[in-house]
Each structure stands twice: as structure tokens, then as C-alpha cells.
Amino acid sequence: MKTLTHFQRLTVLLLGTFVLTWSCRREVEVPLPALPKIVGKPSAATVGCMFVGAPGSSTLTMRLDIYVVDKNGRQVNGLKQTDFTIPTASGRTYQLQRLTSTALTDKAGGYSAMILLDQSGSIIDNDPKDLRIDASKIFMDYMGSDDVVALSSFSGSRLGPNFTYNFTLHSRFAHETSRMKRSLDSLSDNEGGGTPLYEATTLATNYAAQNGPTSNKAVIVFTDGQASGDLDGCIANAQQKGIPLYTIGLTNGVDVAVLSRMATETCGAFFYAKDAEQLVTSFGTLGNLLRGKAQVYRTEWTIVRSSGTWRTGEIVTSTMKVALPNGDPLDVPFWIKVK
């Protein structure tokens, strides 16, 4: 019988100890902090710079990119061509010729997002549960490690013939948002006045351009009312500074053509929320659009007019209807200029 050497006996002993220790080892998973669950209502947005071409005849070609999310902020996949319609109106007939699923262009690095909230008096009735505040917090919770956000708000007042506006910068660009969330909470008791949207957007754009630490900058604008002021100047300023406007309009009282134009002409996105609960999914999923990490439905249409020809500079504005898998419809207003 062969006798084990001292070295061999030591090796067997160590091996046995290792096997015994490993067999008794317990795997302990350390739970990661859970992000708040997005629970709202389905929403959709027009995204990017829309294309319209071939003026000079009665038929026009148009391309719209549409981003659709469900009540939990997940992208809605599998929609068919028959799920997208635009009703005939003003002698214009819309026909969807092609539908594809397209990935947005990935934007490297983090984003610098300025949130601008409408604090006019009508907010009290249109957003009684302050869901715009909860939605803004969810947006902050879903930021990436390289993303930063700033917070501002606006309202207006009339003194005799003069209209004055109030633009408040609550928080500078930062990744840590606990202080910002306290500022958001304070807004629930500070509604009042009118809607100086364009002036406030210009100030927010200027601040983002000068102070946003990343090259990927954007202004996220929420409003529920009709605006007044210099719309053309507001858009031109954002274009000149290369900052897209992501506009979110709440209720039937908003001027959807204006908000859609602000987004389209700056290559941003426009969410239309009939219901305040749609704000949760709109705000909660905006980070995907800002990073360029989302799939959109690219819809290509022909528009035939009953008389006359399309002219360069003519405006096309209407509302696309998107049918969700459960049959519920979403309204997606759009504004485009014939080029």
C-alpha cells in the first residue's frame, strides 16, 4: 500500500477544508435601492425635426417620428400601420404610406436639462394633485450618473396696462437633487398669475446655454395655458444656441400648435397631456429621449389637398390618432412648415 508523503497529506487536508467551506457558503444579495415605479397614463410625443417636402403640387410628403409609452413608462412596441390615422380636415386628406421602427441617435455623455414649470393660477384647477411636481421628481430619480438638472418656474401678473413676469431659478445645475425636490414641494402652494411662456423659456434657454456643464443641453417646458409675447424670438434664440425645447402641454386650454412648433423648430419633442396623470409618464421617460436611447415610430404620409397647390412656408397642423393595443386612443398634435 502506497503511503502519502507529508506534503500530499497537507494538500488533501487543505483541499478538504476548502470544499467544506465552499459548500457551507451562503450567497447574500444586497438589494439595490428601488427606483419609484412610474404609474400614470399612456402618452405620446412628436420627436425631432419633422420633414415636409415636394411643394408645388396638390400632394405633399410628410415624415413624423412618434414616441409612445404605456402607463408605466415602457415603450409601446408592435403597433401596426392601421393604428395611426390623421382625420381629413380643411380639404386635406392624409394617407400613411410607410411605418418603420427607428432608433434615435445615441448622444454620448450626460445631459444638462433645465426644467421650467408653469406656476400660473390655472394650474390649481388643471393639476389639482400637483402631479407635475411628482413627475419632475421621477425625472430626477431616473437620471444617469453623468446627468445634471436645474429647476426654474414662471408666472405673470398685470398691473394696470403693464404685464410683468416672474422667472425664478430655484436650483442650479446639479446631479444631487434632494434640495431641488424640496424646492419642488414649495411650488405646490405658490401658483398664481398669467403665463409669460416665451420670456421665461428664453431666460431658461440662456441659463442652460451658459451654465450647462455638458454639450448635450435641453430645456423642458411645462405649461397649461395660452402664452403671449415674442414666440419667433424665443424659437430663434433656442436655435441660435443649439438647445432643443421639450414641451409638455396640459389640458385642452394649451395652444398645441405653439408648443408643437417650439419643439419641432428646435428639434426637441412635444408631449400633449389631456390628463394630468399623463405628466407622470411624459416626465418620467424624457431621459430616454434626451440620451437618444429610444425607439420611435417613423411615419411617412402623403397629404392631398382638394384644391390648389402646396406652397413653401405653408403651415400644416393637425392631430394624429394612435390606437394602443387595448384600443385606447392617444392624441398627438403636430405643427410643421412646408419647405
C-alpha positions in Angstrom: 0.0 0.0 0.0 1.4 3.4 -1.0 2.0 5.8 1.9 1.2 9.5 1.4 4.0 11.9 1.9 3.7 14.8 4.4 3.2 17.2 1.6 0.5 15.1 0.0 -1.4 14.8 3.3 -1.2 18.5 3.8 -2.6 19.1 0.3 -5.5 16.8 0.9 -6.3 18.5 4.2 -6.3 21.9 2.7 -8.4 20.8 -0.3 -11.0 19.2 2.0 -11.2 22.3 4.2 -11.8 24.5 1.0 -14.6 22.2 -0.2 -16.2 22.1 3.2 -16.0 25.9 3.5 -17.4 26.5 0.0 -20.3 24.0 0.5 -21.4 25.9 3.6 -21.0 29.4 2.0 -24.3 31.4 1.6 -24.8 33.8 -1.2 -26.1 37.1 0.2 -27.7 39.5 -2.3 -27.5 43.2 -1.2 -30.7 44.8 -2.6 -30.2 47.9 -4.6 -32.5 50.9 -3.8 -35.6 50.6 -6.0 -36.5 53.5 -8.3 -40.0 54.8 -7.9 -42.4 53.0 -10.1 -44.0 55.0 -12.9 -47.7 54.8 -12.7 -49.7 57.2 -14.8 -51.5 57.1 -18.2 -50.1 56.3 -21.7 -48.7 59.3 -23.5 -47.0 60.0 -26.8 -44.8 62.7 -28.4 -43.7 64.0 -31.7 -39.9 63.9 -31.7 -37.2 65.8 -33.6 -37.2 67.9 -36.7 -40.1 66.8 -39.0 -39.7 66.7 -42.7 -42.1 68.0 -45.3 -41.3 68.3 -49.0 -42.4 68.5 -52.6 -44.4 71.8 -52.7 -45.8 73.0 -56.0 -48.4 70.3 -56.4 -51.6 69.2 -54.7 -49.7 66.3 -53.0 -47.3 66.8 -50.1 -44.9 64.2 -48.4 -44.5 64.4 -44.6 -42.5 62.5 -42.1 -43.3 62.4 -38.3 -41.4 60.5 -35.6 -43.7 59.4 -32.8 -42.6 58.1 -29.3 -45.3 56.1 -27.5 -45.2 54.8 -23.8 -47.7 52.9 -21.7 -49.0 53.8 -18.2 -45.7 52.5 -16.7 -43.4 54.5 -19.0 -42.5 51.5 -21.1 -42.2 51.9 -24.9 -45.2 50.5 -26.7 -43.9 48.1 -29.4 -45.7 46.2 -32.1 -48.1 49.0 -33.4 -49.3 48.5 -36.9 -49.9 50.9 -39.8 -53.6 50.8 -39.1 -53.0 52.1 -35.6 -52.0 55.5 -36.9 -54.6 57.9 -38.5 -55.0 61.6 -39.2 -58.6 62.6 -39.9 -59.4 64.5 -43.1 -59.9 68.2 -42.3 -60.0 71.5 -44.2 -59.9 69.7 -47.5 -56.8 67.8 -46.7 -56.6 64.0 -46.8 -53.8 62.2 -45.0 -52.6 58.7 -46.1 -50.0 56.8 -44.2 -47.6 55.3 -46.8 -44.9 53.7 -44.6 -44.3 52.8 -41.0 -41.0 51.7 -39.5 -39.4 51.4 -36.1 -36.3 53.6 -35.8 -33.7 54.1 -33.1 -32.8 57.7 -32.1 -29.2 58.8 -32.5 -27.3 57.9 -29.2 -26.0 61.0 -27.5 -22.7 60.3 -25.8 -22.1 61.6 -22.3 -24.6 63.0 -19.8 -27.2 65.7 -20.4 -27.9 69.1 -18.8 -31.6 69.5 -18.5 -33.3 72.7 -17.3 -36.9 72.1 -16.0 -39.2 75.1 -16.4 -42.6 74.8 -14.7 -45.6 77.0 -15.3 -46.9 78.3 -12.0 -49.8 80.4 -13.3 -53.1 80.4 -11.4 -54.9 78.0 -13.7 -52.6 75.2 -12.5 -54.7 75.0 -9.4 -57.6 73.6 -11.4 -55.7 71.8 -14.1 -53.3 69.9 -11.9 -55.0 69.8 -8.5 -52.9 66.8 -7.3 -49.6 68.6 -8.2 -48.7 65.7 -10.5 -46.2 68.0 -12.4 -44.2 68.1 -9.1 -44.3 64.3 -8.6 -43.4 63.8 -12.3 -40.4 66.2 -12.1 -39.2 64.2 -9.1 -39.5 60.9 -11.1 -37.5 62.5 -13.9 -34.8 63.4 -11.4 -34.8 59.8 -9.9 -34.2 58.3 -13.4 -31.2 60.5 -14.2 -28.0 58.7 -15.2 -24.7 59.1 -13.3 -23.4 61.8 -15.8 -26.7 63.7 -16.0 -27.4 67.1 -14.3 -30.6 69.0 -13.9 -31.6 72.6 -12.9 -35.1 73.8 -11.8 -36.9 77.0 -12.6 -40.5 78.3 -12.7 -42.5 81.2 -14.1 -45.8 83.1 -13.6 -47.0 86.6 -14.5 -49.2 89.5 -13.3 -50.9 92.5 -14.7 -50.6 96.0 -13.0 -52.9 98.3 -15.0 -51.8 98.3 -18.6 -48.5 96.6 -17.9 -47.8 92.9 -17.7 -44.9 91.7 -15.6 -43.4 88.3 -15.5 -41.6 86.4 -12.8 -38.9 83.9 -13.6 -37.4 82.1 -10.6 -34.3 79.9 -10.7 -34.8 77.5 -7.8 -31.7 75.3 -8.2 -28.6 75.5 -10.3 -27.3 72.5 -12.4 -26.5 69.6 -10.1 -26.7 65.8 -10.0 -27.7 65.7 -6.4 -31.4 66.6 -6.3 -32.6 66.4 -2.6 -32.6 70.2 -2.4 -34.3 70.5 -5.7 -37.1 68.2 -4.5 -37.7 70.5 -1.5 -38.0 73.4 -3.9 -40.5 71.4 -5.9 -42.6 70.8 -2.8 -42.7 74.5 -2.2 -44.3 75.2 -5.6 -47.5 73.4 -4.6 -48.5 76.5 -2.6 -47.2 79.1 -5.0 -49.5 79.2 -8.0 -50.9 82.4 -9.4 -50.9 84.9 -12.2 -50.6 84.6 -16.0 -48.5 82.7 -18.5 -45.3 84.6 -19.8 -44.1 81.4 -21.5 -41.9 82.8 -24.2 -39.9 85.2 -22.0 -39.4 82.5 -19.4 -38.3 80.0 -22.0 -35.8 82.5 -23.4 -34.3 83.1 -19.9 -34.2 79.3 -19.2 -32.5 78.7 -22.6 -29.9 81.4 -21.9 -29.2 79.9 -18.5 -28.8 76.4 -19.9 -26.5 77.6 -22.7 -24.2 79.5 -20.3 -24.2 77.1 -17.3 -25.0 73.6 -18.5 -21.7 71.6 -18.0 -22.3 69.0 -20.8 -22.6 69.5 -24.5 -26.0 67.8 -24.6 -28.3 70.5 -23.2 -32.1 70.9 -23.3 -34.9 72.9 -21.8 -38.0 71.0 -20.6 -41.0 73.3 -20.6 -44.3 72.5 -18.9 -47.4 74.8 -19.3 -51.2 74.5 -19.2 -52.3 77.8 -20.8 -52.2 80.3 -23.7 -49.0 82.2 -23.9 -48.2 85.8 -25.1 -45.1 87.6 -26.2 -42.4 87.0 -28.8 -42.7 83.4 -30.0 -40.4 83.9 -33.0 -37.7 85.4 -30.8 -38.0 82.6 -28.3 -37.5 79.9 -31.0 -34.7 81.8 -32.8 -32.8 82.1 -29.5 -33.0 78.4 -28.9 -32.0 77.6 -32.5 -29.0 80.0 -32.3 -27.8 78.4 -29.1 -28.4 74.9 -30.3 -30.7 73.9 -27.4 -33.8 71.8 -28.2 -37.1 72.6 -26.4 -39.0 69.7 -24.9 -42.5 71.0 -24.4 -45.3 69.4 -22.4 -48.8 70.8 -22.6 -51.6 70.0 -20.2 -55.4 70.2 -20.9 -57.4 71.4 -23.9 -56.5 75.0 -22.9 -53.0 74.9 -24.3 -52.1 76.2 -27.7 -50.9 72.9 -29.1 -49.8 74.5 -32.4 -47.4 76.8 -30.5 -45.9 74.1 -28.3 -45.5 71.8 -31.2 -43.8 74.5 -33.2 -41.4 75.3 -30.3 -40.4 71.6 -30.2 -40.3 71.0 -34.0 -38.3 74.0 -34.9 -35.6 73.3 -32.3 -35.5 69.5 -32.8 -37.0 68.7 -29.4 -40.2 66.8 -28.6 -43.8 67.7 -27.8 -46.0 65.8 -25.3 -49.7 66.6 -25.2 -51.4 65.6 -21.9 -55.2 65.7 -21.8 -55.0 64.3 -18.3 -52.6 65.3 -15.5 -51.7 61.6 -15.0 -50.1 61.6 -18.4 -47.5 64.0 -17.0 -46.0 61.2 -14.9 -45.2 59.1 -18.0 -44.2 62.2 -20.0 -41.7 63.5 -17.5 -40.7 60.0 -16.3 -39.5 58.8 -19.7 -38.0 62.1 -21.0 -34.5 60.9 -20.1 -34.6 58.3 -22.8 -35.2 61.0 -25.4 -32.5 63.3 -24.0 -30.0 60.5 -24.2 -31.1 59.3 -27.7 -31.8 55.9 -26.3 -35.3 55.3 -27.5 -37.2 53.7 -30.4 -39.7 55.8 -32.3 -42.3 55.0 -34.9 -41.3 56.8 -38.2 -44.5 57.6 -40.1 -44.4 58.7 -43.7 -47.5 60.3 -45.1 -48.9 61.9 -48.2 -51.3 64.9 -47.8 -53.6 65.6 -50.7 -55.5 68.9 -50.8 -58.9 69.1 -52.5 -57.9 72.3 -54.4 -54.9 74.4 -55.1 -51.2 73.6 -54.6 -48.9 73.4 -51.7 -46.6 76.5 -51.2 -43.3 76.8 -49.5 -43.8 78.3 -46.0 -47.4 77.0 -45.7 -48.3 75.5 -42.3 -49.7 72.0 -41.7 -51.2 71.5 -38.2 -53.5 68.6 -37.1 -53.8 65.8 -34.6 -52.7 62.2 -35.2 -54.7 59.4 -33.6 -52.7 56.5 -32.2 -54.6 53.4 -31.2 -53.0 51.4 -28.4 -53.2 47.6 -28.1 -56.1 47.8 -25.7 -58.0 50.1 -28.1 -57.5 53.3 -26.2 -56.6 56.3 -28.5 -53.9 58.8 -27.9 -53.9 62.3 -29.4 -50.6 63.5 -30.9 -50.9 67.1 -32.2 -48.2 68.3 -34.7 -47.1 71.5 -36.4 -44.9 71.6 -39.5 -43.9 74.1 -42.1 -43.7 73.2 -45.8 -40.1 73.6 -47.1 
